[in-house]
Amino acid sequence: MNLVIESTGPLVQERDRRDDRALLKVLARACRSGVVAIEGDCVRLQHIHSPVMSQADGNQWVLAIGAVFGLIWWFLSLRWALGVLPIGIVLYWTIGRKAIWRRLMRRVDNRLDDPVAWNKLWEFGGLALREDATGRRCAAPDEDWRRFVQNMQRNVEVRV
């Protein structure tokens, strides 16, 4: 018995990269002008497998606190070093974490220039797009950012 399978074309159509690039340009322009806000899930985007996470950001703070601790211990004493250590921890929790988050969101913004990197980040999840005028949201990875941008374009054309 011979089994013949005929294919009429691909079952899943590959998205046109030019279309993604054009839509991503519109999204980038909207995000950078304040029309659309990118909201990030802190826990999800700082996951070890996140495309925008860099462990070096956090390690810089830990190494700096450790270096200051070691220098104070070396030049003064262990008591002084243990006394200054909580100050370093407070600095990390107040200033350091905000700096790490800003860097991470800057890397998210940089992904808006590359469709492949943006799609990888969108599929990973942890992002949401919010249109400021209407409050409409689009959350990754469950919703389609392309449709969100197309609807946003239509709304802007209608309002003008």
C-alpha positions as semicolon CSV with decimal commas, in nm:
position;residue;x (nm);y (nm);z (nm)
1;M;0,000;0,000;0,000
2;N;0,147;0,333;-0,107
3;L;0,047;0,640;0,082
4;V;0,073;0,970;-0,103
5;I;0,048;1,297;0,084
6;E;0,007;1,607;-0,121
7;S;0,079;1,948;0,020
8;T;-0,092;2,261;-0,104
9;G;0,141;2,490;0,089
10;P;0,268;2,552;0,436
11;L;0,027;2,486;0,720
12;V;0,157;2,781;0,915
13;Q;0,246;3,085;0,714
14;E;0,570;3,260;0,800
15;R;0,515;3,624;0,884
16;D;0,661;3,868;0,640
17;R;0,968;4,018;0,808
18;R;0,922;4,344;0,616
19;D;0,574;4,375;0,764
20;D;0,713;4,311;1,114
21;R;0,986;4,568;1,058
22;A;0,735;4,833;0,945
23;L;0,499;4,765;1,236
24;L;0,790;4,763;1,480
25;K;0,903;5,103;1,348
26;V;0,556;5,240;1,415
27;L;0,558;5,084;1,763
28;A;0,905;5,222;1,838
29;R;0,801;5,570;1,730
30;A;0,484;5,547;1,943
31;C;0,676;5,422;2,249
32;R;0,950;5,681;2,222
33;S;0,699;5,965;2,176
34;G;0,489;5,860;2,474
35;V;0,179;5,743;2,286
36;V;0,236;5,384;2,399
37;A;0,396;5,275;2,725
38;I;0,589;4,952;2,768
39;E;0,514;4,795;3,104
40;G;0,748;4,525;3,228
41;D;0,695;4,246;3,478
42;C;0,992;4,281;3,713
43;V;1,003;3,914;3,812
44;R;0,960;3,775;3,460
45;L;1,210;4,007;3,288
46;Q;1,476;3,945;3,552
47;H;1,447;3,568;3,508
48;I;1,778;3,401;3,428
49;H;1,659;3,304;3,077
50;S;1,519;3,646;2,988
51;P;1,659;3,785;2,661
52;V;1,718;4,125;2,825
53;M;1,856;4,015;3,164
54;S;2,222;4,075;3,239
55;Q;2,361;3,930;3,560
56;A;2,654;4,168;3,533
57;D;2,423;4,456;3,628
58;G;2,356;4,309;3,971
59;N;2,705;4,171;4,013
60;Q;2,857;4,518;3,975
61;W;2,672;4,633;4,283
62;V;2,762;4,325;4,486
63;L;3,129;4,353;4,388
64;A;3,139;4,725;4,471
65;I;2,982;4,668;4,813
66;G;3,224;4,380;4,873
67;A;3,523;4,593;4,770
68;V;3,422;4,879;5,002
69;F;3,364;4,626;5,283
70;G;3,708;4,473;5,224
71;L;3,886;4,809;5,210
72;I;3,726;4,929;5,531
73;W;3,811;4,600;5,700
74;W;4,170;4,624;5,576
75;F;4,232;4,986;5,673
76;L;4,014;5,017;5,985
77;S;3,869;4,702;6,141
78;L;3,605;4,436;6,107
79;R;3,374;4,630;6,339
80;W;3,380;4,933;6,109
81;A;3,328;4,714;5,804
82;L;3,029;4,538;5,964
83;G;2,892;4,879;6,061
84;V;2,915;5,009;5,702
85;L;2,777;4,692;5,540
86;P;2,409;4,776;5,612
87;I;2,460;5,111;5,439
88;G;2,578;4,928;5,127
89;I;2,279;4,695;5,140
90;V;2,038;4,989;5,177
91;L;2,207;5,164;4,882
92;Y;2,162;4,851;4,671
93;W;1,793;4,815;4,765
94;T;1,715;5,182;4,700
95;I;1,944;5,306;4,422
96;G;2,092;4,986;4,280
97;R;1,770;4,807;4,198
98;K;1,629;5,116;4,025
99;A;1,948;5,147;3,817
100;I;1,931;4,779;3,722
101;W;1,564;4,818;3,619
102;R;1,642;5,127;3,406
103;R;1,918;4,937;3,226
104;L;1,687;4,642;3,169
105;M;1,412;4,865;3,025
106;R;1,672;5,039;2,806
107;R;1,759;4,696;2,662
108;V;1,385;4,635;2,603
109;D;1,370;4,969;2,418
110;N;1,673;4,868;2,208
111;R;1,489;4,552;2,102
112;L;1,236;4,775;1,922
113;D;1,494;4,824;1,646
114;D;1,529;4,453;1,564
115;P;1,220;4,245;1,473
116;V;1,385;3,910;1,547
117;A;1,502;4,022;1,893
118;W;1,165;4,187;1,968
119;N;0,970;3,874;1,869
120;K;1,197;3,660;2,086
121;L;1,141;3,894;2,380
122;W;0,765;3,907;2,315
123;E;0,742;3,527;2,307
124;F;0,933;3,512;2,637
125;G;0,669;3,728;2,801
126;G;0,678;3,977;3,083
127;L;0,581;4,277;2,870
128;A;0,262;4,468;2,815
129;L;0,191;4,753;2,576
130;R;-0,052;5,020;2,693
131;E;-0,196;5,291;2,473
132;D;-0,214;5,605;2,685
133;A;-0,509;5,764;2,502
134;T;-0,745;5,468;2,537
135;G;-0,584;5,260;2,813
136;R;-0,598;4,954;2,587
137;R;-0,343;4,688;2,683
138;C;-0,170;4,407;2,500
139;A;0,018;4,154;2,713
140;A;0,293;3,921;2,598
141;P;0,299;3,640;2,495
142;D;-0,077;3,572;2,485
143;E;-0,180;3,866;2,270
144;D;-0,052;3,980;1,930
145;W;0,151;4,302;1,934
146;R;0,106;4,335;1,555
147;R;-0,271;4,359;1,587
148;F;-0,229;4,610;1,871
149;V;-0,013;4,834;1,648
150;Q;-0,251;4,803;1,353
151;N;-0,549;4,897;1,574
152;M;-0,351;5,184;1,719
153;Q;-0,276;5,312;1,367
154;R;-0,645;5,293;1,275
155;N;-0,745;5,482;1,592
156;V;-0,490;5,755;1,520
157;E;-0,613;5,788;1,160
158;V;-0,974;5,815;1,279
159;R;-0,892;6,077;1,545
160;V;-0,700;6,300;1,301
